[in-house]
Amino acid sequence: MAPNEKGANYAWLDPSRLYCHPQALHDCIEDLLQPFKNDQIDIVAGIDAMGFILGAGIAAHLGKGFLAIRKAGHLCVKTYSQPYVDYSGKEKNMEIRTDAIKPGLRILLVDQWIETGGTMRAAIKLVEDQGGIVAGIATICIEDSDGGKWVRENYKCSDCVPEDMRSQFNGHFLESFHAFHNQQNNN
């Protein structure tokens, strides 16, 4: 995973290189699904935008449909909308189509990362307000922020962070970043 090189308006790291490696992506999906292997999941919902990658991969792996939870203004059909504050403190809205969730539908929510929990809480509210059931939450990392802790305490969750590395993720600096910094200094 590569560290942020562009400044404070961006996330602190970029895990997207994981998606370029077929075995790493497969292993990530397998790891994320392990806690849900005996659970009923009717559909997978991915959160705009990076949750689309993992969510679509998980949906295909499970043989399930995929529901996109979008940032407001991107769907050309009737929608339900939910305001939220993202990891950078920006106020935003997300939306889902009004015909996507029937009461009792069991949904696995997928995003790339939970930093503050604001985006995931908005997605949960959209699902539950329509009568859907959050069957679980899968993401590469759930940080130990207040929002991340709330998600873990209230829903069955899965992430890919080994416990012995969790403090590095919470501190927003991985030991492997030293290699990136050394490489940049040598160029």
N, C-alpha and C positions, 0 to 999 in steps of 0.2 A: 504494500500500500504506500502510495506516494504522499509526502507532506504538501500542504498548501504552499504554493509559490507566488500567489497573486495578492495576498493581503486579507484584511479583516472582513471584506464583503463576501468571502467565500468560506466554505466549510474547512475545517482544520486538516482534513486529509482526503485523498481521492482513492477509494477502493475499486474503481472501475477496471483497473488492470486485471483483477480477478476474473471478470467476465470474458476476457480475451483468451483465457487458458481453459480449454475444454475440460480437463480433468479437475482443475480447481473449481470451476463452476459446478460441475457434477457433484463433487464432494461437498461443496457449500450447500447445495440443494438437499442432498442426503442428510447432512448434519441438521439443517433447519427442520426437516420433516420428522426426524427421529422421535421427538416427544408426541407427535400427532399420529403415529403409524396405526394406532387402533381407534382413532377418533373419526367420527363422521364429519366430512367436509363436503359441502355441496358446490361451492364455488370459491375461487381465489380472487381477492380484490387487491390490486396494487395501487399504491399512492404515487401520484404525479411528482416527479417524473422518474426518478431512479428506481422506485418500487415497481415500475412497469417491467423492468428487465428481470428482476428476481421473481416477481409475481407471475409473469407469463411463463418463465421457465418452470416454476413450481406447478402451475396449472397444467402445462403440457406433461410434466412428469407424472402427475396424478390422474391425467385423463379427464380433467375438469374444465369448466369454462372460466373465463377471465373477465373481471369487471374493473374498469378503469375509474378510479376516483381522481377527478381532475381539479386543477386550479380553475377558479371561476372564469367564465368567459370563453371556454374552449369547446363546450358542447352545444350543438345546434338544435337540441331537443329540450323539452321541459325538464327542469332539474329541481332538486332540493339543494339548498346551499347552507354552509356552516362557516361562520367566521372563526379565525384562529390567529395565533401569533407564532411565527416560525422560529427556528433556532437563532436567527439573527436579530430577532425582536421586531420584525416587520409584521404589520397587520395585513392579513390576507383572507381570502374566502376559498373554500373548496366546494365541489359539487358532484352529485351523482345524478344519473337520469332517474326520473320518477318511476319508471316501469321495471327497474332492475332487481329490486329486493321485495320478495313476498314474505309475509310473516312466517317465522320459523326457519327461514333459510339459514343454514350454518355456513359462516363465512370465515375463511382464513385471511386475515389482513397482513399484507406484506409491504414493507418499505425497506429502503437501504439501511437506514440508521435512525435511532431514536436518541436525540441529544437532549432536548428540553421536554419532549413529550407533547408539545402543543399540536403539531400536525397529526399525530396518531390519535390524540384525544378527540380532535375534530372528526376524523374518519370513524372512530368508534361511535360518536354521537350520530353521525349520518346513518350508519348501519342500524343502530338500535332504535332511532326515531322512526325508522320504516318497519320495525318489527323483526329485523334480522337478528341473528345470534352470532356474536363474535366467538367462533370456535377456537380461535387462537391468534397469536401475533408472532410473525416470524420476520427477523431482521438481522443483518450482519452484526450489529451491536446495539445494545440497550445500555446507555450510560447510566451511572448511578446518580443522576440529577433527581430533583424532587419529582419531576414528571416521569422520568424513567422508572423510579421506584414505584410511583402510583400505578403505572402500567403493569409492572411485575406483580404487585400486590393484588390487582383486580382481575387479571386475565392470565390464562395459560400462555406462556411465552417461550420462544426459542431464539437464541442468537449463537453466533460462532466464536465468541471470545472465550478463550480458556481462562479459567479463574486466576491463574498465576500471572496473566497479562492484563487483567481488568483495571488495575491501578494505572497502567500506562495509557489505556484508552480514556479513562476518566481524567487523566492529567493532560490529555491532548498532545502527547508526545510519545511516540514509540521508539524503543531503543534502536530499531532498524533505521530510523531517520538519520542516525549518525552517518550511515553509509551514503545517503543522498547528499548530506552536507559535505562530506569528504570528497565525493565525486564532483560536486559543483566547485569546490575550492581548488581542485586539481585541473579544472578546465580553464 
